[in-house]
Amino acid sequence: MIYPFTSVECLDSDLAVEDLRQVDTAAGPELRFRVINRGQLDVSDVGVAVVVDDSYASHRYLRLPWLAAGDAESFGLPLSLPPGRHRIQVIADPEQTVIERQRGNNEAVLELQLP
């Protein structure tokens, strides 16, 4: 007898950028955020792009060699920006090499007004 399937589950990764904020430290302002893998599959060799004021030519690029399912990695980068308004965009897996059903949470944006 063949039993019918009651459910089918698709395993995938789900990268998200969370908690993007500016923090004032003794060394100066710092950008902090974390990348989390909410999915059921581990990921390897994932890139994270930090783009300031839509200038992709001078963006910073970080690499995550491994991020297990359910784990997160926190980052802190010094912010050396001139006074004025700035837009900081953090994108996990900008090349879209990781298989995900949902990509809407792969990006976070922070608007700043620096004195």
Steps between C-alpha positions, in 0.01 A plus 500: 500500500628847416428764759397846378718796584335725755748783445802593294765726644753690294828569679676823416705781647354833603760772546392820673670827597384614844566763762671751268592805707759766575678476836720770652817345645816645656674449163222683314174407329457139397255316277368180655279227359461126494437245228286203604416176321137431590480202264558128545814476281853619574660746258865550407703777339227764521573864421365804681510841328496828693410784265515864612301766313427266207869498403556142392844591364631556853293248696645273765474127452511245781515121472337242723687172451225301676164574661315202642121477500365705789831678566584870473816703451536854638704774332636837606657741250639847570296781347723773361250712311484876450221699668160490331238249395610149412330181388662171595382180337610153617430209265557134589580286197487782241599255222204277595707182511304356794173327416221675691125519460490841668748780423315800645688479829849477343532878509479772762528878459602761756452873445740719702539870568854566621586835664 
